[in-house]
Amino acid sequence: MYNKLMKLSKDDHRVKYTKMVLTEALINLLKETPLEKISISELSRTSGITRATFYAHYDGIYELLSEIQTNFIESMLRDFRKMIDSTASHEQVVPEMMQKIKDHQDLCKMSITNENFTLMAKMVDSVKTELSNEWTKRYGVTDLFIVQQGAEYIISGCMGLIETWILSNCKDSPEQMATSLIDMTTKLIDGFVRSQHK
């Protein structure tokens, strides 16, 4: 039993390492080459991962790209839900989220400038859904259209700031960016809540 667990642990580590190397290689290739022009052979040469190993995990490059984006979005949403559920404060979570974006700024930048990347758009849609559901419960707003409009307005403002920050190569620190976002969203949410209780 112990040997089986050790083998599973080693296999899991190998899979994680393989996927990490493929992810880094694809992101680096995308800096210079459009996605549709990247071949499995080129990705294999760049990553040092054989074609056979690549196909053991993915059907093609688009599946790898989809997984990269999905993993990042899910990671960000887990952080976002900590604030929604009040298990952590904005002051704790937002700097961590901004640090995560900075650590993955190449990926995020490509999502803004490369039409094959839908990461930012998917993240906006996911956060908007989470926020709309929470506002409906927390503030008792029954008009779903108004809730969605409010969420869209606030999230669009936040994403505008974040995208500008990413394109500046994250010139300000994650902590500075987090402070700006918290200040802005606090004012916007307060305004939204007041408008629903007039």
C-alpha positions in Angstrom: 0.0 0.0 0.0 2.8 2.4 0.9 4.6 1.7 -2.3 1.4 2.4 -4.3 1.0 5.7 -2.5 4.6 6.7 -3.2 4.1 5.8 -6.9 0.9 7.9 -7.1 2.7 10.8 -5.5 5.6 10.6 -7.9 3.3 10.3 -10.9 1.3 13.3 -9.7 4.5 15.3 -9.3 5.6 14.3 -12.9 2.2 15.3 -14.3 2.3 18.7 -12.6 5.9 19.3 -13.7 5.0 18.3 -17.3 2.0 20.6 -17.4 4.0 23.5 -15.9 6.8 23.2 -18.4 4.3 23.0 -21.3 2.4 26.0 -20.0 5.6 28.1 -19.7 6.8 27.0 -23.2 3.4 27.9 -24.8 3.3 31.3 -23.2 6.8 32.1 -24.3 6.1 31.0 -27.9 2.9 33.1 -28.0 5.0 36.2 -27.3 6.5 35.8 -30.8 4.2 33.5 -32.7 0.4 33.4 -33.3 -1.3 30.4 -31.7 -2.5 28.9 -35.0 1.1 28.8 -36.3 2.5 27.0 -33.3 3.0 23.3 -34.0 3.2 20.4 -31.5 6.7 19.8 -32.8 7.8 23.4 -32.0 6.2 23.2 -28.6 8.0 19.9 -27.9 11.3 21.4 -28.9 10.8 24.5 -26.8 9.6 22.6 -23.7 11.8 19.5 -23.9 8.6 17.4 -23.6 8.2 14.7 -26.2 5.2 14.7 -28.6 4.0 11.4 -27.1 4.0 12.9 -23.6 2.2 16.0 -24.8 -0.5 13.8 -26.4 -0.8 11.7 -23.2 -2.2 14.9 -21.6 -3.8 17.0 -24.4 -5.5 16.5 -27.7 -3.9 19.7 -29.0 -2.6 23.1 -28.3 -6.0 24.7 -27.9 -6.9 22.2 -25.1 -3.6 23.2 -23.3 -4.5 26.9 -23.7 -8.0 26.3 -22.4 -6.6 24.5 -19.3 -4.1 27.3 -18.7 -6.9 29.9 -18.7 -9.4 27.8 -16.7 -6.8 27.1 -14.0 -6.0 30.8 -13.6 -9.7 31.8 -13.5 -10.5 29.2 -10.9 -7.6 30.3 -8.8 -8.8 33.9 -8.9 -12.4 32.9 -8.2 -11.3 31.0 -5.1 -9.7 34.2 -3.8 -12.8 36.3 -4.8 -15.1 33.9 -3.0 -13.2 34.4 0.2 -14.3 38.1 0.2 -17.9 37.2 -0.8 -18.1 34.6 2.0 -16.4 37.0 4.4 -13.8 34.4 5.3 -11.1 37.0 4.6 -11.1 40.8 4.3 -10.7 42.8 1.1 -7.4 44.1 2.5 -6.1 40.5 2.8 -7.4 39.1 -0.5 -7.1 41.9 -3.1 -3.3 42.3 -2.7 -2.9 38.5 -3.1 -5.0 38.6 -6.2 -3.0 41.5 -7.6 0.2 39.6 -6.8 -1.1 36.6 -8.7 -1.8 38.7 -11.7 1.7 40.2 -11.6 3.2 36.8 -11.3 1.2 35.8 -14.4 1.4 39.1 -16.2 2.6 37.5 -19.5 -0.5 35.4 -19.6 -2.8 38.3 -18.6 -1.2 40.6 -21.1 -1.8 38.2 -23.9 -5.4 37.9 -22.9 -5.7 41.6 -23.5 -3.7 41.7 -26.8 -4.3 38.3 -28.3 -7.7 37.3 -29.7 -7.1 33.6 -29.0 -7.1 34.4 -25.3 -10.4 34.8 -23.6 -9.1 34.7 -20.1 -10.1 38.3 -19.1 -13.5 38.1 -20.7 -14.2 34.7 -19.0 -13.0 36.1 -15.6 -15.3 39.1 -15.9 -18.3 36.9 -16.7 -17.5 34.6 -13.8 -17.0 37.5 -11.3 -20.1 39.2 -12.5 -22.2 36.1 -11.9 -20.8 35.7 -8.4 -21.3 39.3 -7.5 -24.8 39.4 -8.9 -25.9 36.4 -6.9 -24.3 37.8 -3.7 -26.0 41.2 -4.1 -29.4 39.6 -4.7 -29.0 37.8 -1.4 -27.3 40.5 0.7 -29.2 43.6 -0.4 -32.5 42.1 -1.2 -32.5 43.5 -4.8 -35.1 41.5 -6.8 -34.6 43.2 -10.1 -32.0 41.0 -11.7 -31.4 43.4 -14.6 -30.5 46.2 -12.2 -28.2 43.9 -10.2 -26.4 42.8 -13.4 -26.1 46.4 -14.6 -24.5 47.4 -11.3 -22.1 44.5 -11.3 -21.2 45.2 -14.9 -20.5 48.8 -14.1 -18.3 48.1 -11.1 -16.4 45.1 -12.7 -15.8 47.0 -15.9 -14.2 49.9 -14.0 -12.0 47.4 -12.0 -11.0 45.6 -15.1 -10.1 48.8 -16.9 -7.7 49.7 -14.0 -6.3 46.2 -14.0 -5.7 46.1 -17.7 -4.0 49.5 -17.7 -1.8 48.2 -14.9 -0.9 45.0 -16.7 0.0 46.9 -19.9 2.3 49.1 -17.9 4.1 45.9 -16.9 2.6 46.3 -13.4 4.5 49.5 -12.7 2.8 50.1 -9.4 3.1 47.4 -6.7 0.3 44.9 -6.1 -0.3 46.6 -2.8 -0.8 50.0 -4.4 -3.0 48.5 -7.1 -5.1 46.7 -4.4 -5.6 50.0 -2.5 -6.8 51.8 -5.6 -9.3 49.0 -6.4 -10.6 48.7 -2.9 -11.2 52.5 -2.7 -12.9 52.6 -6.0 -15.2 49.5 -5.5 -16.1 50.6 -2.0 -17.4 54.0 -3.3 -19.2 52.3 -6.3 -20.9 49.7 -4.1 -22.0 52.2 -1.5 -23.5 54.3 -4.3 -25.3 51.3 -5.7 -26.7 50.3 -2.4 -27.9 53.8 -1.6 -29.6 54.0 -5.0 -31.6 50.8 -4.3 -32.9 52.1 -0.9 -34.2 55.6 -2.0 
